[in-house]
């Protein structure tokens, strides 16, 4: 396919431009391998929902831009309609120039193609980001939206301030959603094997009972600057995707909850939902598939306790 050829050409460019990439992103070395990108493993089923996941992206570095270009290239083979962002969307200052440098320019190809981005707030984000049009937050710290098709509803939460009004709102929205798939995304992970941060246990105590009670199927999180797929906890599938602009190399500790981890380079996730099945593929900045798989949602909502 044309996109596959584009990715192969890009790999040759990496061989010649490694020094330039290192100079533009001094804190993150170029990919260890410039081998051609791995093939798409997602099934591309008719009528499926396709989306991408990025987290902790807003650095404006050469490494972020390189991963963003790769994500746009993969869209030619996997035409996703939306991108969900796990927070830390704009590091440091966030004046108009920063929005351009750290978001609009890296993702200009996707924005120009009409792909919608939906953001959650991270601990490095100014809450006023909720008014930025391209983050599609509608001026709210937490919000929900229905996917274009496939019976999926997303719930974006503000894990910086998980107060009683937010929990009450979430319970009400989950109960009323009627969606086959309920997907929550937010910044701080309920489960993590990270050496730097680890799990947010206080947040888990407050939030997880609501997620279990109302049959949430998938939870996407950031904050940790690596990728981790957690073994299902209380019937929920948890992923950490927090390295679309920042990397904390070799930070995943040995843990019994890790199904798969990757902490050697930046990455993004691609997700497809069709009927009762979800498929995922996680791709590194070097174009390699670092994880992939699928799972089915339970036929009935789970009950708490």
URSULKA-V421711 format. One line per field, one symbol per residue. phi: phi as a letter, one per 20 degrees, with the letter a starting at -180 (. if undefined). A space follows every 50 residues. Layout:
phi=???
This chain:
phi=.gfffffffffffffedgffffffcfecffgfcdfggfffdeelffmfec bdccblefdmefffffffffgfffffecffdbcddeolfcfmfcegffff fdcffgdfffffenfedcddedfeefgfgfefgfelemmdfbacbefgam mdcdceddffceefgfffffgffffefmffddcdcaeeffcadfffdmfe ffffffeggfffgdmfeccdccmfeadbdeggdlndedcdcccebccdfl deefbfeeebcbcdafbcddcccbledccbbdcefenefeaarbbdfffc gedfn
